[in-house]
Amino acid sequence: MLSSVEITRGFTAPERDHVAALYWEAFGRKLRPAFRDADTGRAEVAASLRPGNVLVARRDGRVVGVCGFRSGGAGAVSGGGTRARLGLLGALRAALVLAPLRRGDVPGVLVLDGLCVDAGHRSAGIGSALLTAADALARDLGLRAVQLTVVDTNPRAEALYRRRGYTEVGHGDLGPLAGVYGFDRYRTLRRPVDAPSPARRPA
């Protein structure tokens, strides 16, 4: 039941690898080209995660969903220490490949940086609960809206965001880089924090 889900900001040290695994499962297809192999990519995500920039959903004490967000000029996965871990050439490769995917801060707006739910807990309202928590966080921070980006290969997620009252404020495409990252077009969606929440179905 949804009532058994607890959402907090941040994760514990023992939870880091599991949070990273969820993140990689959801976004590894587009992150993979930045690293020499998938194991290196997963390890870099785990090392780079910023606990203060992640909302975590737990059920029965286990992490079942995460929602990253930008704060203080950094996202949920920062590049701090990348050169020390990957070496100069590895860090340069990661920076160049990931550059087209980076999103900056938007004044007055909480920019979400990846929402993912454990495969075994989808369609249980966890994604919606994380979005509600993001709304509350934005309100607590005195921000006026929540913003996210969704790619054309994830219509299920876009449908959830639309049901939640998010509307398009921008879009773009990767052109010849589409084959590298596994998607072509993306949309930027935004929702005012004080907008009424529509009737929701589990997600």
N, C-alpha and C positions, 0 to 999 in steps of 0.2 A: 504494500500500500504506500501511496505517496507520503502519508503522514510519518512513515518510518524513516524518511530521508532527512538527514541533517546536512546543512550547508554552512561551511565556515570559510574564512579567508586564510589561505596558507595550508601547508601540509608538514608533516613531521619528517625527520630524516629517514626513518624506515620506510616511509611511503614514497620517497623520491623515485625509486626505480619503477614503481607501479604507475605513478602519474606519468612518467616519461614513456612507459610502454603504451598507455592510452593515447598520448599525444602522437607517438610515432605511428600507431595503428591508423589514426585518423588522417595524419598529414605526411606520412613517410613518403608517399608517392611523389609529392612535389618537393620534399626536402632531400630525397635520396641523391639527386645529381650533384649536390654540394659536397659530397663526401666520397672517399674512395670505395667504401662498401657500406652496406646497411648496418653492420655492427658498429662501425665507427660513428655513423650518424646517430644511432640510438644512444650510444655512450655520450656523444656531445650534447644531445638534447637533455639527457639526465644531468650532466654536469652544469648546464647553462640555465636550468630552470630557476626562476626567482619565486620563492614561496609567497612573498607579499603581493605578487601580481597574478595570483591564481585563486579562484573560488573553487572549492572542493566539495563534491557531494558524496556522502557516505551512507551506506545502508548496512546495518548490523556491524558497524565499525570498519567496514571495508570501503575503499574508494571505488565509486561506480561512475563518476563523471567529473569532468573538470571544465572550467571556463577561464581562459587566460584573458588578461586585459593590460592595456598600456597605462603606465603611471610613472611619473618622474622621468619621462623621456626614454623609457625602456619598456619592452614587452615582456610577456611571460617567459620567453626564452631569450636571454641576452647573449651577446658575444664575448662577454668578459672572460678573459683567460684562454680564449680559443687558440691564440698563437702558441701559448705554452703547451697546450695539449696536442695540437695538430702539427706544430712546426710552421715555419714561415710560409712555405708553399701551400700546405693544407689550409691554413687560415686564409690565405689570399684566394684560393679556389672557393672556399665557403662564402667569403664576402662577396665575390663577383657573382656567383650563381644565385645567391639569395637576395641580392640587391633588388631585382624586379618584384620580389614578393613583399618587401618591407612596406609597412604602413606607418605614417608618422602620427604624432599627437594632433588632436583637433581641439582648439580652445573651447572650453565649456562643454565638452563632449567626452563621455567614457567610451573609448575605442576598445572593443573586444578583440581578442587576439587568439581565437580558436576555441571552439566549444566541442567537446566530444564526450560520448557516453559509452560505457562498456557494452559490448555486443550482447551480453546476456541480460542486460537491464534496459534495453530500449523499449519504446512504446509503453513506458511506465510513468511518464510525466517528469522524468529527471531533467531532460533538456529544458522543459518549461520552467521547472523549479529553479534551475541555474539562471535563466533569463530574468525571472522575478528577483532573484538575489542580486543580479547585476543592476536592475532598476533601483533597488533599495540602496545599493552601494553608491550609484550615481547621485541619488537624492541626498545621501549622507554627506557626500563630498561637495554638495552645492552645484552640481552640474545640471545642465538642462536637457540632455539627451543621451541615448546610448546608440552606438554605431557599430556595424560589423560589415564584413565582406563575405559574400558567398559565391562560389564558382559554379559554372554551368553544369558540372558533372554531379552536383549534389542537389537535385530538385527537391528531395525530401526535406532537407534542412531549410531550403528557401520557403517551402510551403509552411513550415513551422513558424518561421520569422514573419511571414505575411499574416498568418493567423494571429500572431501576437501584436499586430499593428505596426510593424516595420514597413516603411515605404522607401522606394528608390530615390536616392539623391545623387547618384553617379554610377558610371559603368566604364568598362574598358576591355581591352583584349591584349593578348600576348603576341599576336601576329606570328612570326616564324618561330618563336620560342614555345609555342603551344605543345609541340611534341616533347619538349624537354620536361615540362612540368606536369603534363597529363591533363591539362584543361586549356580552354581557349579564352572564354569570356568570363568576366566577373561583374557582379553588381555590388554597389555600396548601398546599404540599407540603414535607415535611422528611425528611431522612435523617441518622441518626447517623454521624459520620465513621468510627467503628470498626465499623460494620455490615459483614458480609461482602458482597462484590459478587456479584450473581447472574450466571449465564452471560449474556453479552451478544451481541446481534446488531448488525451495523453500523448506524450512524445518522448 
